[in-house]
């Protein structure tokens, strides 16, 4: 399922929200100059040593994590569909003096073109709210396999689909995600950075834009964890780690979430533990 029309609509919705997100993030350039890093420990553990590695950050958004990856010694290329996000990322790279190459492209087009051009990377990485924008998992996974060097690895950290069965008040209202079922959000991409109340702003939270309303709708695609793992395996990648975490890094998606050390958000004390986030490492054969 190509659904390029829906992906283009998503680009418009993302373009509309970037400035609102950025308005809350504090002085990231200063944060980086003082040794800061926006990556959480979970992705750093899965990524391993990046010194001297070539890395592509897929769906990189406004580039904070891309710059953090470069600070760990990788040569980084960031790719995102949003014109505004890539512009913001380039500006941040220039201000910090940390070199990252940012490319504006639809992810599926970029993967196909990069593979045909013979571009290869030691590491591919994507994180947090990325799978839900993919209408076709097989094409995505095959594209990643196509741009990895022999022995290269792909690392994904994302919010767990088990959490999608709940509404914002922890009521079980939805089926478990499957099949890439399209979901129209008339309200478009929201200001989740503001809603995180500091959970997604390691440089410090700024009040910024208030009561943002997105004029452009967007479309999500609902996938289960097994479908993600299967797509990667069918693309010839060997799953070497699958972690599930009973917390969500940074994001306060539900009512009453408590913040633990390291900006880990957990349910209220009287709520049973469930997986709210997962991590995957998949590797390409040496030859």
Order of alpha helices (4+ residues) and beta strands (2+ residues): alpha-alpha-alpha-beta-alpha-beta-alpha-beta-alpha-beta-alpha-beta-beta-alpha-beta-alpha-beta-beta-beta-beta-beta
